[in-house]
Amino acid sequence: MNYVINDGIFLRTVCGENFLVNIKKRPGESGYIKQISDREKVLFMILSKDTERSHAVADLVSILSLEESKAENLYDSFTGSLLNHGFIRREEL
């Protein structure tokens, strides 16, 4: 299973802080703006190109020098949060 970033979602950095902005909020979606960490920003940029979990985790290990288990935890927690807030959706292959 992959995740797809929903239309109308933008990554913006303001005064050194990272934000995901949802300009097309739909019923049932919470929040227009979500502040994210620098690590989550890297993951979001990875997700915008390749949403396959194994590839994203490998990229996190490489780019952020994380242990694989920490990269997997980051991927799972961040994608879960984005899914709950309507920034991404699941896509079956």
C-alpha positions as CSV (number, residue, x, y, z in Angstrom):
1,M,0.0,0.0,0.0
2,N,1.2,3.5,-0.9
3,Y,0.1,6.9,0.2
4,V,-0.7,9.8,-2.1
5,I,-0.5,13.4,-1.1
6,N,-3.9,15.0,-1.6
7,D,-4.4,17.9,-4.0
8,G,-4.1,21.3,-2.4
9,I,-1.4,20.3,0.1
10,F,1.7,22.5,0.1
11,L,4.9,22.6,2.2
12,R,6.0,26.0,3.3
13,T,8.8,27.2,5.6
14,V,8.3,30.4,7.4
15,C,10.9,31.9,9.8
16,G,12.6,28.5,10.0
17,E,9.4,26.6,10.9
18,N,7.9,24.0,8.5
19,F,4.2,23.9,7.8
20,L,1.9,21.7,5.7
21,V,-0.9,23.8,4.3
22,N,-4.2,22.3,3.1
23,I,-6.0,24.8,0.8
24,K,-8.7,22.4,-0.2
25,K,-10.1,21.2,3.1
26,R,-12.9,18.7,2.6
27,P,-15.6,17.7,5.1
28,G,-14.2,15.4,7.7
29,E,-10.6,16.7,7.4
30,S,-9.2,18.5,10.3
31,G,-7.0,21.6,10.2
32,Y,-5.7,23.7,7.4
33,I,-2.2,23.9,8.8
34,K,0.1,21.4,10.4
35,Q,3.5,22.3,11.8
36,I,6.2,19.6,11.1
37,S,9.7,18.9,12.2
38,D,12.8,19.1,9.9
39,R,12.8,15.2,9.8
40,E,9.2,15.2,8.8
41,K,9.9,17.8,6.2
42,V,12.5,15.5,4.6
43,L,10.0,12.6,4.7
44,F,7.3,14.7,3.2
45,M,9.6,15.6,0.3
46,I,10.4,11.9,-0.1
47,L,6.6,11.1,-0.1
48,S,6.1,13.6,-2.8
49,K,8.3,11.5,-5.1
50,D,8.0,7.9,-3.9
51,T,5.4,6.7,-1.5
52,E,6.5,3.0,-1.3
53,R,7.4,2.4,2.4
54,S,10.5,0.4,1.8
55,H,12.0,3.1,-0.5
56,A,11.0,5.9,1.8
57,V,12.6,4.2,4.8
58,A,15.8,3.5,2.9
59,D,15.9,7.2,1.9
60,L,15.4,8.3,5.5
61,V,18.3,6.0,6.6
62,S,20.5,7.4,3.9
63,I,19.6,11.1,4.1
64,L,19.2,11.5,7.9
65,S,21.6,8.7,9.0
66,L,18.9,7.0,11.0
67,E,18.8,3.5,12.2
68,E,16.3,1.5,10.1
69,S,14.0,0.9,13.1
70,K,13.9,4.7,13.8
71,A,13.2,5.5,10.1
72,E,10.4,2.9,10.1
73,N,8.9,4.5,13.3
74,L,9.1,8.0,11.8
75,Y,7.5,6.8,8.6
76,D,4.7,5.0,10.4
77,S,3.9,7.8,12.9
78,F,4.1,10.6,10.3
79,T,2.0,9.0,7.6
80,G,-0.5,8.0,10.3
81,S,-0.8,11.6,11.4
82,L,-1.0,12.9,7.8
83,L,-3.7,10.4,7.0
84,N,-5.7,11.3,10.1
85,H,-5.5,15.0,9.2
86,G,-6.5,14.6,5.5
87,F,-3.1,15.5,4.0
88,I,-2.6,12.1,2.4
89,R,-4.8,9.1,1.3
90,R,-4.1,5.4,0.9
91,E,-3.7,4.0,-2.6
92,E,-3.8,0.3,-3.3
93,L,-1.4,-1.0,-5.9
